[in-house]
Amino acid sequence: MRLLFLGDLMGRSGRNAATDALPDLRQKLKLDFVIVNAENAASGFGTTSKIAGQVIQAGADVISGGNHTFDQKELLTAIGADGRILRPVNYPPGTPGRGYNIYDAPRGKKVLVINAMGRVFMNAMDCPFRAVDDILKKYRLGATVDAIVVDFHGEATSEKMAMGQYLDGRVSLVVGTHSHIPTADCQIFDKGTAYQTDAGMCGDYNSVIGMDKEEPISRFLTKMNKERYNPASGEATVCGTFVETDDRTGLAKRIEPVRMGPRLMEHIPEV
């Protein structure tokens, strides 16, 4: 199978760039399945059911989230009704929505997508390692499902790497989100799991991780909040991760970054 994961959509600029690019990417990369993290899609804070619908219509099969998942309160209803919208699985019991689901892909394939969130330098959450473990007790790669993708939304690179190594051989891909900076460590671990510490954001990189530069710089200089953060609105770069899996085992055969836009060195895999 050929899978694409796109990193955090950042504001209008990022989501427009991603939705514009997705139809061509699906065709050019001959994609079977697409996951998009959209937790910053609505003015940088959360997403809405309307935006989620636009992203799905453009070619995403699943929308994942993170610590800003519930910033837009109207999503509380939609996230419980639409199984294509995920939030981190290790939110406390009783939180609306779901943290994982199984989806149909072409040729009768089944894809399990898990959204989890780290705890280092983040809000207090249940243990993501045990939460993912509990899911993997029910589903086995290459047997009950054909691919398993884990979006691990976290701040600390060490925690993300630990999750990837912990799941090596049990899932197809562990990809990090949240830091908005694409890391240069695409790799396949010893037992066959593809990994990237952070897929990067889809947004304007002439910014401070997607926000207009002035306010973040001012806060670092003065330790004062003068105004709210606003997403940068310049031309966006689309960043993500492309993975090809073995149809027999579900493990990764190939992983490459995807970068399209004006700021970063472009890279589009050849298929």
Secondary structure by P-SEA (a helix, b strand, c coil): cbbbbbcccccaaaaaaaaaaaaaaaaaacccbbbbbcccccccccccaaaaaaaaaacccbbbccccccccccaaaaaacccccccccccccccccccccccccccbbbbbbbbbbbcccccccccaaaaaaaaaaaccccccccbbbbbcccccaaaaaaaaaaacccccbbbbcccccccccccccccbbbbbccccccccccccccccccaaaaaaacccccccccccccbbbbbbbbbbbccccccccbbbbbbbcccccbbbbcc
